[in-house]
Structures are given as structure tokens and as C-alpha cells.
Amino acid sequence: MKVKLALLQSRDYGSGPANLKQTLRLIDEAAAKGANVICTQELFMGDYFCRTQDPELLKRAEAIPGPTTSALMEAAKKHGVVIVGSLFEEAMPGLTYNTSVVIDADGSFLGKYRKNHIPQDPYFEEKFYFAPGDLGFPVWNTRFGRLGVIICWDQWYPESARAVALSGAEIILVPTAIGWIPGEEDQHARQHAAWETVQRGHAVANGVWYAAVNRVGTEAPITFWGRSFVADECGEIVAKASTDKEEVLLAELDLTALRARRGMWPFFRDRRIDAYAPLLKRGGL
């Protein structure tokens, strides 16, 4: 089985309506190029607002399902594609999450994933806005394959990708917002290499197709580095976007070859689940 994946590497257009309009246009473009599965960048409905702690910005959160979800559902049904969209969710007043929605190719709402690992760094003030996810690591059977989602900071944790793979995912999609801040210019190459390398390792260790989709542009003081990519089950990058351009990145995923590779590299069979109790502790053993 072969599936064509599209990653929508985009930027902020200044408002929710403008960003939604542009994302729908990119979905149209991806579908016209034959995409079966389409994934947005992290928090595509606006700028990366977590650069500061501002209670007013909490008003951006929206219900899921809600108007944006409905627009994505209509687009999925129109084109017969699976869509994964990353949104700022209000579960109830005072409780918000960084959430991705999963919509099947008939336009039906399959469910959502809430980001589990929440960072707190200068200009990445996410703990102010998002509660840690409480839905585990769900996986969905879609028309075009069995897929799971993790979000940005989750991508640094091997447990995230492992949990999704153990639930049966063959494709892991990763909406992302990552970039450089002033004063780290001498670290740019090392930071990017670390980001890409750890995720390629997840693809290998879990025998999955793995796709990270980042944003581009400068939202002071962060310059997002783009470079969205798709890696196969051997960790080989089969498609990679530019550093600074908005684009629809396409890749063909061969799920039959993936299943054959899992038979050759039986990582799941040889796991020593009886020996992993220390993984349930923070450390300092």
C-alpha cells in the first residue's frame, strides 16, 4: 500500500481567519498534487503566541470540535483526504491544551491528541498556556493508514514515539514550532542536527514512517527554521523542505515495505518489558 503525504510548512498571516484561509488554500494545493494525508504545522491558526505570558492570549483558545475543526472536516470530505490540524483547545474556562485533531477522508472527526510534554524556556512559555495532555497516545485507523500524532516537544522523548508505535501506528505525524533565538548563532547547526537526528532515530527504533512539519518566518525574537522532513523506517530522509519558504512538502510512503522491514528488524519482539521498571521513575536510581 502506498500513501502520498503532504506537510504544510507555512507562516503566520496575522490573524486567525487569514491563517485558516491560507491553510485551506494549501490543502487544496496538496490535494491537487495527489496527497492522501495532509498535516499542518503546530498551532497553525496564529503566530506562535507562547513567546510571552499574556492572559489575553488565552482568549484565542477554541472548542474542539468547533468552527475550525468543521472547516477542516469540510476540506477533508471535499478532497477525500485525511487531515491532521494543530489547534489551541479550550476544554473549559481555565483549562486549555495544545491539541491536534484527526479527520478521516470522508470528513468524519476521528478524535484528538493533546500534547503530553509541555516545555518552559525563554520565548517558549508553554506551561502558562497548556495543561499536560490527558488522552495518552491514541492511534487512528484512517482510510490511508494507521497513524498517530505527537507534538513538538514530545518529539525529543523516545517514549512518545514508542507509545504511539506500540498502539499500532505505521505513520507518526509531528506538528512543530521550533527555531533559533538571538545569541545562539554559533549553535544553529548543532541544534538543528540534534533535532533531526533524534527523530530519525525514532523512525528506525519503531519501524515507522515519521514526518515533522515546522513553521517558517521570524516572530521576534524566534526565527523558525522550517526544514520539515519525512523519514522512512530506516531513518532515511526521503523529502525535506527549505529553511525559510512556505511550501507543500510531498512524499510517497510505502507501507508494504515498512511491514517487511519490521519482520527483518523485530524490535518489538525482542523488547525486555520485564526489565523496564526503571523507566517509570524520574531518575536518580
Beta strands, then each sheet from edge to edge (+ up, - down):
strand 1: 2-9
strand 2: 37-40
strand 3: 82-92
strand 4: 95-103
strand 5: 109-114
strand 6: 139-142
strand 7: 145-149
strand 8: 171-175
strand 9: 179-180
strand 10: 209-213
strand 11: 216-219
strand 12: 222-225
strand 13: 229-231
strand 14: 237-240
strand 15: 247-254
sheet 1: 5+ 4- 3+ 2+ 1+ 15-
sheet 2: 6+ 7- 8- 10- 13+ 14-
sheet 3: 9+ 12- 11+
end
